[in-house]
Amino acid sequence: MSYMKTKTKAFVDELLADPKLSQTEAYIRTHSTTSRKSAGVSASKLLATPSVLIYMQEHTDRARQRIVSLVDSAKKEEIQLRASQDILDRTFGKPTQHAEVVARGITLNIDLSSALED
C-alpha cells in the first residue's frame, strides 16, 4: 500500500464508506476547515494524487471480487440475484426504461396590433 497521511486516509475512507457523501463534505469532516470552497478544491487535488488513486483502486478491486463471489457463495438467492444484476449493470449498463408521455396543449393567439397603434 502507498504511503498516505493520516488525514488523507481518513478522507478517502469516509468517501469509500459512504458513496453518497460529497468529496467536499468528506474533506470538511476529516480536515480543519469550514470553507466549502477550499475543501472542494483540496479534495479534488487529493483525489488526483497517485497514492490516493492506488488506495481507492485496491478497495474497488476487492469490492468487485466480493460481488463476483456472492453470485455463487451467498446463502440467500436474493443476494445472488442482486449480485448478478449488479455485475450485468456494470458490464452492460442498466436497461433502458421506456415511458409513454401524452401531452395536451392549448394554442392561444392574441392580437396585440391594436395596442401598438396608440
Backbone atoms as SQL, in Angstrom:
CREATE TABLE atoms (id INTEGER PRIMARY KEY, chain TEXT, resi INTEGER, resn TEXT, atom TEXT, x REAL, y REAL, z REAL);
INSERT INTO atoms VALUES
  (1, 'A', 1, 'MET', 'N', 0.837, -1.182, 0.000),
  (2, 'A', 1, 'MET', 'CA', 0.000, 0.000, 0.000),
  (3, 'A', 1, 'MET', 'C', 0.880, 1.243, 0.000),
  (4, 'A', 2, 'SER', 'N', 0.452, 2.248, -0.700),
  (5, 'A', 2, 'SER', 'CA', 1.186, 3.503, -0.784),
  (6, 'A', 2, 'SER', 'C', 1.047, 4.284, 0.516),
  (7, 'A', 3, 'TYR', 'N', 2.056, 5.132, 0.772),
  (8, 'A', 3, 'TYR', 'CA', 2.021, 5.968, 1.960),
  (9, 'A', 3, 'TYR', 'C', 1.039, 7.118, 1.766),
  (10, 'A', 4, 'MET', 'N', 0.214, 7.331, 2.797),
  (11, 'A', 4, 'MET', 'CA', -0.686, 8.477, 2.825),
  (12, 'A', 4, 'MET', 'C', -0.686, 9.056, 4.226),
  (13, 'A', 5, 'LYS', 'N', -0.867, 10.340, 4.324),
  (14, 'A', 5, 'LYS', 'CA', -1.001, 10.980, 5.622),
  (15, 'A', 5, 'LYS', 'C', -2.283, 10.474, 6.289),
  (16, 'A', 6, 'THR', 'N', -2.316, 10.532, 7.605),
  (17, 'A', 6, 'THR', 'CA', -3.455, 10.032, 8.375),
  (18, 'A', 6, 'THR', 'C', -4.761, 10.707, 7.960),
  (19, 'A', 7, 'LYS', 'N', -4.730, 12.026, 7.802),
  (20, 'A', 7, 'LYS', 'CA', -5.953, 12.754, 7.427),
  (21, 'A', 7, 'LYS', 'C', -6.389, 12.416, 6.000),
  (22, 'A', 8, 'THR', 'N', -5.431, 12.201, 5.126),
  (23, 'A', 8, 'THR', 'CA', -5.768, 11.842, 3.750),
  (24, 'A', 8, 'THR', 'C', -6.446, 10.481, 3.716),
  (25, 'A', 9, 'LYS', 'N', -5.905, 9.515, 4.465),
  (26, 'A', 9, 'LYS', 'CA', -6.505, 8.183, 4.526),
  (27, 'A', 9, 'LYS', 'C', -7.907, 8.263, 5.127),
  (28, 'A', 10, 'ALA', 'N', -8.070, 9.063, 6.170),
  (29, 'A', 10, 'ALA', 'CA', -9.384, 9.237, 6.792),
  (30, 'A', 10, 'ALA', 'C', -10.381, 9.821, 5.794),
  (31, 'A', 11, 'PHE', 'N', -9.924, 10.791, 4.999),
  (32, 'A', 11, 'PHE', 'CA', -10.754, 11.412, 3.971),
  (33, 'A', 11, 'PHE', 'C', -11.221, 10.373, 2.949),
  (34, 'A', 12, 'VAL', 'N', -10.297, 9.575, 2.444),
  (35, 'A', 12, 'VAL', 'CA', -10.642, 8.562, 1.439),
  (36, 'A', 12, 'VAL', 'C', -11.548, 7.494, 2.053),
  (37, 'A', 13, 'ASP', 'N', -11.258, 7.093, 3.277),
  (38, 'A', 13, 'ASP', 'CA', -12.104, 6.093, 3.949),
  (39, 'A', 13, 'ASP', 'C', -13.529, 6.607, 4.133),
  (40, 'A', 14, 'GLU', 'N', -13.685, 7.897, 4.410),
  (41, 'A', 14, 'GLU', 'CA', -15.027, 8.500, 4.510),
  (42, 'A', 14, 'GLU', 'C', -15.770, 8.350, 3.182),
  (43, 'A', 15, 'LEU', 'N', -15.083, 8.650, 2.091),
  (44, 'A', 15, 'LEU', 'CA', -15.704, 8.531, 0.767),
  (45, 'A', 15, 'LEU', 'C', -16.069, 7.091, 0.440),
  (46, 'A', 16, 'LEU', 'N', -15.183, 6.168, 0.770),
  (47, 'A', 16, 'LEU', 'CA', -15.446, 4.758, 0.481),
  (48, 'A', 16, 'LEU', 'C', -16.570, 4.201, 1.346),
  (49, 'A', 17, 'ALA', 'N', -16.691, 4.689, 2.566),
  (50, 'A', 17, 'ALA', 'CA', -17.712, 4.193, 3.484),
  (51, 'A', 17, 'ALA', 'C', -19.107, 4.687, 3.119),
  (52, 'A', 18, 'ASP', 'N', -19.183, 5.877, 2.544),
  (53, 'A', 18, 'ASP', 'CA', -20.489, 6.454, 2.218),
  (54, 'A', 18, 'ASP', 'C', -20.457, 7.032, 0.807),
  (55, 'A', 19, 'PRO', 'N', -20.863, 6.238, -0.179),
  (56, 'A', 19, 'PRO', 'CA', -20.812, 6.699, -1.578),
  (57, 'A', 19, 'PRO', 'C', -21.661, 7.942, -1.860),
  (58, 'A', 20, 'LYS', 'N', -22.631, 8.229, -1.001),
  (59, 'A', 20, 'LYS', 'CA', -23.486, 9.396, -1.215),
  (60, 'A', 20, 'LYS', 'C', -22.864, 10.679, -0.676),
  (61, 'A', 21, 'LEU', 'N', -21.780, 10.535, 0.062),
  (62, 'A', 21, 'LEU', 'CA', -21.106, 11.686, 0.661),
  (63, 'A', 21, 'LEU', 'C', -20.297, 12.437, -0.403),
  (64, 'A', 22, 'SER', 'N', -20.420, 13.745, -0.423),
  (65, 'A', 22, 'SER', 'CA', -19.648, 14.525, -1.388),
  (66, 'A', 22, 'SER', 'C', -18.191, 14.589, -0.931),
  (67, 'A', 23, 'GLN', 'N', -17.301, 14.778, -1.890),
  (68, 'A', 23, 'GLN', 'CA', -15.883, 14.881, -1.547),
  (69, 'A', 23, 'GLN', 'C', -15.631, 16.105, -0.680),
  (70, 'A', 24, 'THR', 'N', -16.375, 17.162, -0.895),
  (71, 'A', 24, 'THR', 'CA', -16.229, 18.371, -0.079),
  (72, 'A', 24, 'THR', 'C', -16.595, 18.080, 1.372),
  (73, 'A', 25, 'GLU', 'N', -17.719, 17.401, 1.579),
  (74, 'A', 25, 'GLU', 'CA', -18.165, 17.087, 2.932),
  (75, 'A', 25, 'GLU', 'C', -17.185, 16.143, 3.623),
  (76, 'A', 26, 'ALA', 'N', -16.674, 15.165, 2.897),
  (77, 'A', 26, 'ALA', 'CA', -15.695, 14.238, 3.470),
  (78, 'A', 26, 'ALA', 'C', -14.436, 14.986, 3.893),
  (79, 'A', 27, 'TYR', 'N', -14.013, 15.950, 3.089),
  (80, 'A', 27, 'TYR', 'CA', -12.823, 16.737, 3.422),
  (81, 'A', 27, 'TYR', 'C', -13.066, 17.570, 4.674),
  (82, 'A', 28, 'ILE', 'N', -14.227, 18.195, 4.760),
  (83, 'A', 28, 'ILE', 'CA', -14.553, 19.016, 5.930),
  (84, 'A', 28, 'ILE', 'C', -14.581, 18.149, 7.200),
  (85, 'A', 29, 'ARG', 'N', -15.101, 16.931, 7.082),
  (86, 'A', 29, 'ARG', 'CA', -15.169, 16.035, 8.243),
  (87, 'A', 29, 'ARG', 'C', -13.790, 15.607, 8.737),
  (88, 'A', 30, 'THR', 'N', -12.823, 15.554, 7.848),
  (89, 'A', 30, 'THR', 'CA', -11.520, 14.986, 8.213),
  (90, 'A', 30, 'THR', 'C', -10.384, 16.006, 8.302),
  (91, 'A', 31, 'HIS', 'N', -10.637, 17.223, 7.924),
  (92, 'A', 31, 'HIS', 'CA', -9.602, 18.256, 7.955),
  (93, 'A', 31, 'HIS', 'C', -10.108, 19.480, 8.715),
  (94, 'A', 32, 'SER', 'N', -9.197, 20.331, 9.093),
  (95, 'A', 32, 'SER', 'CA', -9.532, 21.517, 9.889),
  (96, 'A', 32, 'SER', 'C', -9.888, 22.691, 8.985),
  (97, 'A', 33, 'THR', 'N', -11.048, 22.613, 8.389),
  (98, 'A', 33, 'THR', 'CA', -11.517, 23.724, 7.558),
  (99, 'A', 33, 'THR', 'C', -13.034, 23.758, 7.598),
  (100, 'A', 34, 'THR', 'N', -13.583, 24.934, 7.449),
  (101, 'A', 34, 'THR', 'CA', -15.034, 25.082, 7.353),
  (102, 'A', 34, 'THR', 'C', -15.415, 25.707, 6.016),
  (103, 'A', 35, 'SER', 'N', -14.428, 26.098, 5.256),
  (104, 'A', 35, 'SER', 'CA', -14.682, 26.713, 3.951),
  (105, 'A', 35, 'SER', 'C', -15.000, 25.628, 2.929),
  (106, 'A', 36, 'ARG', 'N', -16.212, 25.638, 2.430),
  (107, 'A', 36, 'ARG', 'CA', -16.626, 24.634, 1.455),
  (108, 'A', 36, 'ARG', 'C', -15.826, 24.776, 0.151),
  (109, 'A', 37, 'LYS', 'N', -15.521, 26.015, -0.211),
  (110, 'A', 37, 'LYS', 'CA', -14.784, 26.234, -1.454),
  (111, 'A', 37, 'LYS', 'C', -13.375, 25.647, -1.373),
  (112, 'A', 38, 'SER', 'N', -12.654, 25.964, -0.303),
  (113, 'A', 38, 'SER', 'CA', -11.284, 25.438, -0.187),
  (114, 'A', 38, 'SER', 'C', -11.307, 23.926, 0.040),
  (115, 'A', 39, 'ALA', 'N', -12.316, 23.430, 0.747),
  (116, 'A', 39, 'ALA', 'CA', -12.424, 21.982, 0.956),
  (117, 'A', 39, 'ALA', 'C', -12.648, 21.263, -0.372),
  (118, 'A', 40, 'GLY', 'N', -13.477, 21.836, -1.231),
  (119, 'A', 40, 'GLY', 'CA', -13.728, 21.229, -2.536),
  (120, 'A', 40, 'GLY', 'C', -12.485, 21.189, -3.409),
  (121, 'A', 41, 'VAL', 'N', -11.747, 22.289, -3.400),
  (122, 'A', 41, 'VAL', 'CA', -10.506, 22.359, -4.186),
  (123, 'A', 41, 'VAL', 'C', -9.475, 21.370, -3.645),
  (124, 'A', 42, 'SER', 'N', -9.309, 21.367, -2.333),
  (125, 'A', 42, 'SER', 'CA', -8.324, 20.473, -1.719),
  (126, 'A', 42, 'SER', 'C', -8.707, 19.003, -1.918),
  (127, 'A', 43, 'ALA', 'N', -9.984, 18.699, -1.815),
  (128, 'A', 43, 'ALA', 'CA', -10.452, 17.322, -2.023),
  (129, 'A', 43, 'ALA', 'C', -10.155, 16.868, -3.447),
  (130, 'A', 44, 'SER', 'N', -10.415, 17.724, -4.412),
  (131, 'A', 44, 'SER', 'CA', -10.135, 17.376, -5.812),
  (132, 'A', 44, 'SER', 'C', -8.657, 17.105, -6.037),
  (133, 'A', 45, 'LYS', 'N', -7.819, 17.932, -5.440),
  (134, 'A', 45, 'LYS', 'CA', -6.367, 17.738, -5.574),
  (135, 'A', 45, 'LYS', 'C', -5.937, 16.410, -4.949),
  (136, 'A', 46, 'LEU', 'N', -6.465, 16.108, -3.747),
  (137, 'A', 46, 'LEU', 'CA', -6.111, 14.850, -3.088),
  (138, 'A', 46, 'LEU', 'C', -6.541, 13.634, -3.917),
  (139, 'A', 47, 'LEU', 'N', -7.731, 13.709, -4.494),
  (140, 'A', 47, 'LEU', 'CA', -8.248, 12.572, -5.266),
  (141, 'A', 47, 'LEU', 'C', -7.454, 12.327, -6.545),
  (142, 'A', 48, 'ALA', 'N', -6.638, 13.272, -6.940),
  (143, 'A', 48, 'ALA', 'CA', -5.824, 13.115, -8.143),
  (144, 'A', 48, 'ALA', 'C', -4.404, 12.630, -7.840),
  (145, 'A', 49, 'THR', 'N', -4.064, 12.503, -6.558),
  (146, 'A', 49, 'THR', 'CA', -2.705, 12.074, -6.214),
  (147, 'A', 49, 'THR', 'C', -2.548, 10.569, -6.410),
  (148, 'A', 50, 'PRO', 'N', -1.380, 10.132, -6.845),
  (149, 'A', 50, 'PRO', 'CA', -1.165, 8.709, -7.115),
  (150, 'A', 50, 'PRO', 'C', -1.444, 7.799, -5.923),
  (151, 'A', 51, 'SER', 'N', -1.041, 8.194, -4.727),
  (152, 'A', 51, 'SER', 'CA', -1.248, 7.321, -3.564),
  (153, 'A', 51, 'SER', 'C', -2.736, 7.114, -3.283),
  (154, 'A', 52, 'VAL', 'N', -3.533, 8.163, -3.446),
  (155, 'A', 52, 'VAL', 'CA', -4.979, 8.049, -3.224),
  (156, 'A', 52, 'VAL', 'C', -5.616, 7.204, -4.325),
  (157, 'A', 53, 'LEU', 'N', -5.208, 7.415, -5.561),
  (158, 'A', 53, 'LEU', 'CA', -5.750, 6.622, -6.670),
  (159, 'A', 53, 'LEU', 'C', -5.455, 5.135, -6.481),
  (160, 'A', 54, 'ILE', 'N', -4.248, 4.818, -6.060),
  (161, 'A', 54, 'ILE', 'CA', -3.869, 3.416, -5.829),
  (162, 'A', 54, 'ILE', 'C', -4.704, 2.835, -4.683),
  (163, 'A', 55, 'TYR', 'N', -4.832, 3.574, -3.606),
  (164, 'A', 55, 'TYR', 'CA', -5.606, 3.113, -2.445),
  (165, 'A', 55, 'TYR', 'C', -7.063, 2.853, -2.828),
  (166, 'A', 56, 'MET', 'N', -7.653, 3.764, -3.575),
  (167, 'A', 56, 'MET', 'CA', -9.047, 3.595, -3.988),
  (168, 'A', 56, 'MET', 'C', -9.188, 2.420, -4.951),
  (169, 'A', 57, 'GLN', 'N', -8.228, 2.234, -5.837),
  (170, 'A', 57, 'GLN', 'CA', -8.264, 1.114, -6.783),
  (171, 'A', 57, 'GLN', 'C', -8.209, -0.220, -6.049),
  (172, 'A', 58, 'GLU', 'N', -7.384, -0.301, -4.992),
  (173, 'A', 58, 'GLU', 'CA', -7.298, -1.527, -4.201),
  (174, 'A', 58, 'GLU', 'C', -8.656, -1.880, -3.602),
  (175, 'A', 59, 'HIS', 'N', -9.354, -0.876, -3.081),
  (176, 'A', 59, 'HIS', 'CA', -10.674, -1.116, -2.497),
  (177, 'A', 59, 'HIS', 'C', -11.704, -1.465, -3.563),
  (178, 'A', 60, 'THR', 'N', -11.614, -0.845, -4.705),
  (179, 'A', 60, 'THR', 'CA', -12.530, -1.145, -5.794),
  (180, 'A', 60, 'THR', 'C', -12.345, -2.577, -6.273),
  (181, 'A', 61, 'ASP', 'N', -11.107, -3.014, -6.401),
  (182, 'A', 61, 'ASP', 'CA', -10.838, -4.388, -6.833),
  (183, 'A', 61, 'ASP', 'C', -11.410, -5.398, -5.843),
  (184, 'A', 62, 'ARG', 'N', -11.230, -5.137, -4.551),
  (185, 'A', 62, 'ARG', 'CA', -11.775, -6.042, -3.531),
  (186, 'A', 62, 'ARG', 'C', -13.296, -6.068, -3.570),
  (187, 'A', 63, 'ALA', 'N', -13.907, -4.923, -3.801),
  (188, 'A', 63, 'ALA', 'CA', -15.368, -4.862, -3.874),
  (189, 'A', 63, 'ALA', 'C', -15.877, -5.663, -5.067),
  (190, 'A', 64, 'ARG', 'N', -15.205, -5.539, -6.201),
  (191, 'A', 64, 'ARG', 'CA', -15.598, -6.312, -7.387),
  (192, 'A', 64, 'ARG', 'C', -15.494, -7.812, -7.122),
  (193, 'A', 65, 'GLN', 'N', -14.388, -8.214, -6.511),
  (194, 'A', 65, 'GLN', 'CA', -14.194, -9.640, -6.208),
  (195, 'A', 65, 'GLN', 'C', -15.283, -10.144, -5.263),
  (196, 'A', 66, 'ARG', 'N', -15.663, -9.323, -4.311),
  (197, 'A', 66, 'ARG', 'CA', -16.712, -9.715, -3.352),
  (198, 'A', 66, 'ARG', 'C', -18.043, -9.889, -4.057),
  (199, 'A', 67, 'ILE', 'N', -18.384, -8.994, -4.949),
  (200, 'A', 67, 'ILE', 'CA', -19.651, -9.097, -5.680),
  (201, 'A', 67, 'ILE', 'C', -19.669, -10.366, -6.527),
  (202, 'A', 68, 'VAL', 'N', -18.570, -10.643, -7.205),
  (203, 'A', 68, 'VAL', 'CA', -18.487, -11.855, -8.027),
  (204, 'A', 68, 'VAL', 'C', -18.631, -13.101, -7.157),
  (205, 'A', 69, 'SER', 'N', -17.988, -13.116, -5.997),
  (206, 'A', 69, 'SER', 'CA', -18.071, -14.298, -5.131),
  (207, 'A', 69, 'SER', 'C', -19.482, -14.506, -4.585),
  (208, 'A', 70, 'LEU', 'N', -20.240, -13.423, -4.394),
  (209, 'A', 70, 'LEU', 'CA', -21.607, -13.542, -3.883),
  (210, 'A', 70, 'LEU', 'C', -22.545, -14.242, -4.862),
  (211, 'A', 71, 'VAL', 'N', -22.235, -14.168, -6.149),
  (212, 'A', 71, 'VAL', 'CA', -23.086, -14.819, -7.146),
  (213, 'A', 71, 'VAL', 'C', -23.222, -16.312, -6.839),
  (214, 'A', 72, 'ASP', 'N', -22.152, -16.953, -6.434),
  (215, 'A', 72, 'ASP', 'CA', -22.186, -18.389, -6.157),
  (216, 'A', 72, 'ASP', 'C', -22.241, -18.737, -4.673),
  (217, 'A', 73, 'SER', 'N', -21.670, -17.890, -3.817),
  (218, 'A', 73, 'SER', 'CA', -21.499, -18.298, -2.425),
  (219, 'A', 73, 'SER', 'C', -22.566, -17.787, -1.462),
  (220, 'A', 74, 'ALA', 'N', -23.345, -16.798, -1.846),
  (221, 'A', 74, 'ALA', 'CA', -24.352, -16.267, -0.927),
  (222, 'A', 74, 'ALA', 'C', -25.397, -17.338, -0.625),
  (223, 'A', 75, 'LYS', 'N', -25.819, -17.401, 0.618),
  (224, 'A', 75, 'LYS', 'CA', -26.794, -18.413, 1.015),
  (225, 'A', 75, 'LYS', 'C', -28.196, -18.068, 0.524),
  (226, 'A', 76, 'LYS', 'N', -28.502, -16.807, 0.464),
  (227, 'A', 76, 'LYS', 'CA', -29.832, -16.388, 0.015),
  (228, 'A', 76, 'LYS', 'C', -29.826, -16.131, -1.488),
  (229, 'A', 77, 'GLU', 'N', -30.830, -16.662, -2.149),
  (230, 'A', 77, 'GLU', 'CA', -30.930, -16.486, -3.599),
  (231, 'A', 77, 'GLU', 'C', -31.111, -15.015, -3.966),
  (232, 'A', 78, 'GLU', 'N', -31.779, -14.257, -3.096),
  (233, 'A', 78, 'GLU', 'CA', -31.988, -12.834, -3.356),
  (234, 'A', 78, 'GLU', 'C', -30.645, -12.097, -3.472),
  (235, 'A', 79, 'ILE', 'N', -29.706, -12.433, -2.606),
  (236, 'A', 79, 'ILE', 'CA', -28.387, -11.794, -2.646),
  (237, 'A', 79, 'ILE', 'C', -27.635, -12.224, -3.900),
  (238, 'A', 80, 'GLN', 'N', -27.735, -13.493, -4.275),
  (239, 'A', 80, 'GLN', 'CA', -27.101, -13.972, -5.507),
  (240, 'A', 80, 'GLN', 'C', -27.660, -13.221, -6.715),
  (241, 'A', 81, 'LEU', 'N', -28.984, -13.042, -6.731),
  (242, 'A', 81, 'LEU', 'CA', -29.626, -12.338, -7.836),
  (243, 'A', 81, 'LEU', 'C', -29.176, -10.880, -7.891),
  (244, 'A', 82, 'ARG', 'N', -29.127, -10.204, -6.744),
  (245, 'A', 82, 'ARG', 'CA', -28.710, -8.800, -6.720),
  (246, 'A', 82, 'ARG', 'C', -27.256, -8.646, -7.163),
  (247, 'A', 83, 'ALA', 'N', -26.405, -9.587, -6.748),
  (248, 'A', 83, 'ALA', 'CA', -25.001, -9.537, -7.170),
  (249, 'A', 83, 'ALA', 'C', -24.906, -9.746, -8.680),
  (250, 'A', 84, 'SER', 'N', -25.683, -10.679, -9.197),
  (251, 'A', 84, 'SER', 'CA', -25.694, -10.931, -10.649),
  (252, 'A', 84, 'SER', 'C', -26.181, -9.708, -11.408),
  (253, 'A', 85, 'GLN', 'N', -27.247, -9.089, -10.912),
  (254, 'A', 85, 'GLN', 'CA', -27.774, -7.880, -11.562),
  (255, 'A', 85, 'GLN', 'C', -26.747, -6.754, -11.531),
  (256, 'A', 86, 'ASP', 'N', -26.043, -6.622, -10.421),
  (257, 'A', 86, 'ASP', 'CA', -25.026, -5.585, -10.294),
  (258, 'A', 86, 'ASP', 'C', -23.920, -5.787, -11.319),
  (259, 'A', 87, 'ILE', 'N', -23.488, -7.027, -11.494),
  (260, 'A', 87, 'ILE', 'CA', -22.439, -7.325, -12.473),
  (261, 'A', 87, 'ILE', 'C', -22.930, -6.985, -13.881),
  (262, 'A', 88, 'LEU', 'N', -24.147, -7.397, -14.200),
  (263, 'A', 88, 'LEU', 'CA', -24.693, -7.098, -15.530),
  (264, 'A', 88, 'LEU', 'C', -24.835, -5.596, -15.747),
  (265, 'A', 89, 'ASP', 'N', -25.327, -4.884, -14.740),
  (266, 'A', 89, 'ASP', 'CA', -25.496, -3.434, -14.860),
  (267, 'A', 89, 'ASP', 'C', -24.160, -2.734, -15.071),
  (268, 'A', 90, 'ARG', 'N', -23.127, -3.197, -14.382),
  (269, 'A', 90, 'ARG', 'CA', -21.815, -2.570, -14.512),
  (270, 'A', 90, 'ARG', 'C', -21.139, -2.940, -15.831),
  (271, 'A', 91, 'THR', 'N', -21.481, -4.115, -16.353),
  (272, 'A', 91, 'THR', 'CA', -20.866, -4.561, -17.599),
  (273, 'A', 91, 'THR', 'C', -21.566, -3.969, -18.823),
  (274, 'A', 92, 'PHE', 'N', -22.893, -4.039, -18.821),
  (275, 'A', 92, 'PHE', 'CA', -23.657, -3.638, -20.000),
  (276, 'A', 92, 'PHE', 'C', -24.461, -2.359, -19.796),
  (277, 'A', 93, 'GLY', 'N', -24.477, -1.830, -18.601),
  (278, 'A', 93, 'GLY', 'CA', -25.298, -0.662, -18.302),
  (279, 'A', 93, 'GLY', 'C', -26.698, -1.109, -17.922),
  (280, 'A', 94, 'LYS', 'N', -27.382, -0.264, -17.205),
  (281, 'A', 94, 'LYS', 'CA', -28.747, -0.599, -16.796),
  (282, 'A', 94, 'LYS', 'C', -29.650, -0.567, -18.021),
  (283, 'A', 95, 'PRO', 'N', -30.649, -1.469, -18.037),
  (284, 'A', 95, 'PRO', 'CA', -31.556, -1.487, -19.191),
  (285, 'A', 95, 'PRO', 'C', -32.324, -0.173, -19.311),
  (286, 'A', 96, 'THR', 'N', -32.573, 0.211, -20.545),
  (287, 'A', 96, 'THR', 'CA', -33.336, 1.429, -20.808),
  (288, 'A', 96, 'THR', 'C', -34.792, 1.188, -20.478),
  (289, 'A', 97, 'GLN', 'N', -35.392, 2.130, -19.784),
  (290, 'A', 97, 'GLN', 'CA', -36.812, 2.037, -19.482),
  (291, 'A', 97, 'GLN', 'C', -37.538, 3.050, -20.349),
  (292, 'A', 98, 'HIS', 'N', -38.538, 2.561, -21.048),
  (293, 'A', 98, 'HIS', 'CA', -39.302, 3.427, -21.940),
  (294, 'A', 98, 'HIS', 'C', -40.530, 3.944, -21.200),
  (295, 'A', 99, 'ALA', 'N', -40.854, 5.192, -21.436),
  (296, 'A', 99, 'ALA', 'CA', -42.035, 5.790, -20.827),
  (297, 'A', 99, 'ALA', 'C', -42.838, 6.472, -21.921),
  (298, 'A', 100, 'GLU', 'N', -44.144, 6.320, -21.847),
  (299, 'A', 100, 'GLU', 'CA', -45.016, 6.968, -22.814),
  (300, 'A', 100, 'GLU', 'C', -45.541, 8.249, -22.190),
  (301, 'A', 101, 'VAL', 'N', -45.382, 9.339, -22.900),
  (302, 'A', 101, 'VAL', 'CA', -45.817, 10.632, -22.393),
  (303, 'A', 101, 'VAL', 'C', -46.853, 11.196, -23.353),
  (304, 'A', 102, 'VAL', 'N', -47.972, 11.578, -22.801),
  (305, 'A', 102, 'VAL', 'CA', -49.033, 12.191, -23.600),
  (306, 'A', 102, 'VAL', 'C', -49.147, 13.644, -23.162),
  (307, 'A', 103, 'ALA', 'N', -49.029, 14.542, -24.103),
  (308, 'A', 103, 'ALA', 'CA', -49.107, 15.971, -23.780),
  (309, 'A', 103, 'ALA', 'C', -50.298, 16.588, -24.495),
  (310, 'A', 104, 'ARG', 'N', -50.982, 17.407, -23.783),
  (311, 'A', 104, 'ARG', 'CA', -52.104, 18.135, -24.371),
  (312, 'A', 104, 'ARG', 'C', -51.846, 19.614, -24.149),
  (313, 'A', 105, 'GLY', 'N', -52.142, 20.400, -25.137),
  (314, 'A', 105, 'GLY', 'CA', -51.875, 21.824, -25.003),
  (315, 'A', 105, 'GLY', 'C', -52.995, 22.658, -25.579),
  (316, 'A', 106, 'ILE', 'N', -52.932, 23.899, -25.264),
  (317, 'A', 106, 'ILE', 'CA', -53.906, 24.866, -25.772),
  (318, 'A', 106, 'ILE', 'C', -53.131, 25.899, -26.567),
  (319, 'A', 107, 'THR', 'N', -53.606, 26.207, -27.739),
  (320, 'A', 107, 'THR', 'CA', -52.997, 27.255, -28.544),
  (321, 'A', 107, 'THR', 'C', -53.796, 28.533, -28.328),
  (322, 'A', 108, 'LEU', 'N', -53.117, 29.583, -27.957),
  (323, 'A', 108, 'LEU', 'CA', -53.762, 30.854, -27.676),
  (324, 'A', 108, 'LEU', 'C', -53.136, 31.917, -28.568),
  (325, 'A', 109, 'ASN', 'N', -53.954, 32.547, -29.402),
  (326, 'A', 109, 'ASN', 'CA', -53.480, 33.621, -30.268),
  (327, 'A', 109, 'ASN', 'C', -54.073, 34.939, -29.769),
  (328, 'A', 110, 'ILE', 'N', -53.225, 35.901, -29.505),
  (329, 'A', 110, 'ILE', 'CA', -53.674, 37.215, -29.034),
  (330, 'A', 110, 'ILE', 'C', -53.218, 38.257, -30.036),
  (331, 'A', 111, 'ASP', 'N', -54.159, 39.034, -30.502),
  (332, 'A', 111, 'ASP', 'CA', -53.865, 40.090, -31.457),
  (333, 'A', 111, 'ASP', 'C', -53.566, 41.372, -30.681),
  (334, 'A', 112, 'LEU', 'N', -52.298, 41.801, -30.676),
  (335, 'A', 112, 'LEU', 'CA', -51.879, 42.999, -29.962),
  (336, 'A', 112, 'LEU', 'C', -51.677, 44.189, -30.915),
  (337, 'A', 113, 'SER', 'N', -52.052, 44.039, -32.153),
  (338, 'A', 113, 'SER', 'CA', -51.803, 45.120, -33.111),
  (339, 'A', 113, 'SER', 'C', -52.545, 46.395, -32.737),
  (340, 'A', 114, 'SER', 'N', -53.726, 46.277, -32.140),
  (341, 'A', 114, 'SER', 'CA', -54.443, 47.486, -31.751),
  (342, 'A', 114, 'SER', 'C', -53.778, 48.194, -30.591),
  (343, 'A', 115, 'ALA', 'N', -53.056, 47.493, -29.739),
  (344, 'A', 115, 'ALA', 'CA', -52.346, 48.121, -28.630),
  (345, 'A', 115, 'ALA', 'C', -51.150, 48.894, -29.122),
  (346, 'A', 116, 'LEU', 'N', -50.557, 48.516, -30.251),
  (347, 'A', 116, 'LEU', 'CA', -49.413, 49.203, -30.793),
  (348, 'A', 116, 'LEU', 'C', -49.767, 50.478, -31.537),
  (349, 'A', 117, 'GLU', 'N', -51.014, 50.621, -31.897),
  (350, 'A', 117, 'GLU', 'CA', -51.439, 51.793, -32.670),
  (351, 'A', 117, 'GLU', 'C', -51.532, 53.035, -31.806),
  (352, 'A', 118, 'ASP', 'N', -51.594, 52.917, -30.514),
  (353, 'A', 118, 'ASP', 'CA', -51.742, 54.083, -29.623),
  (354, 'A', 118, 'ASP', 'C', -50.531, 54.932, -29.534);
